[in-house]
């Protein structure tokens, strides 16, 4: 069962977590740094209970002890416009709406080939 996926956001398996523990990463914070669990789109909502159960099985934590990595806020607020590419920023400054922008065709790898 070592190939069971613990974190689908980053494809982290049970084996990855166990290897991290074997290398001395027994705290959720260091496991996060070693494997990227807790850092996906779910922010640990999916993987946290699974990591916790592995830590309990391995005798690193007690049942009911729920430690999580520290949450880190941005050092300074960043306006969303600062993240835009210069061409996109210029397009929006000219008054063009987002609906007017050309969009790439929507494709889904693996699915589109089967639909062919």
N, C-alpha and C positions, 0 to 999 in steps of 0.2 A: 504494500500500500504506500510505499515511499514515493510513488509517482503521482499520488493524489494532489490535485492543485489546491493550494491553500489561498493564494491570492490570484484570482483570475485577471485582475487589472494589470499585473506585471508577470504573469505566468510563473509565480513562485510555487514550488512544490514542497511537499512535506520533507522530502530529502534535503532541499535547500535549507529549510529551517533547522532540521536535525544536524546538518553539517555545520551550520553557524553555531549551534549550541556546543557541538563537539570542539569547535575552535575557540570556545570561551565566551561567546556572545550569549549571556544568560539573562540579560536585561532587555525588555522590549525596545528600548532606545538603540542599543547596539545591534539588535537583530534587525531593526528597521534600516540602519546604516549598511549592514552587511548584505541585506537581501532585497530591499525596497518595499517590503510589506508595509502597510499603513500609508503608503504614499500614492496610491492609485486614485482613480476617480471617486471611489467610495470613501476615501480617507480612513480606511480601517474598519468601516462598519461591517463588511463581510468577513475580512480575515482576522480581525481581533479575537473573536471567540475561538477560532480554530488555532491560532498561535497560542492562546492561553491554554487550551486543552493539551497541546503538545508540551508546553512548559510544565503542566501538572503531571502528565504521564512520565516525563523525564525526571521528575522530582525536583525541579528547579523552583517551582512555586507551589503554594498550597491551594486547595480547592477554595474558590471564593475570593482569592486575592487577585484583584483585577488591576494590574499596572498597565499603563499605556505610555507611549512616547510623549514627550513634551510637545505641546502645540507651539509653533513659532509664527509670530505675526511678521508681516513685512517690516523692514527697517524704517521705511517711509512710505506714505501713500503714493501710489502711482496713478495718474489719470489714464483712463483707458485709451484716450487719443494718442498718448505717448507710445503705445504699443503698435500703432498702425505703421505700415510701410509708407515711405514718403509719397508714393504715387496715390495710395489710398487716401492719405491725409489731404492731398491737393484736390482729389476728386470730390471729397466731402466739403472742402472749403469752397469749391465752385458752386455749391448748391445742388449738385447732382444727388439724387436719392440712392439709397442702397439697392432699390428695386431696378434701377437703370443699369447697374453694373453687369458686365458679362459674367456668366457663371460657367465653370467647367461642367461637362456632362457628369451626371451622377452614375457611378459604377460601383459595383461590389465585387471585389476579386473573388473568383471561384464560383460565384452565383451567375454572373453574366455569361461566363463560358458555357455553363450548363444550359442556359436559356436558349443559346445560339440556335 
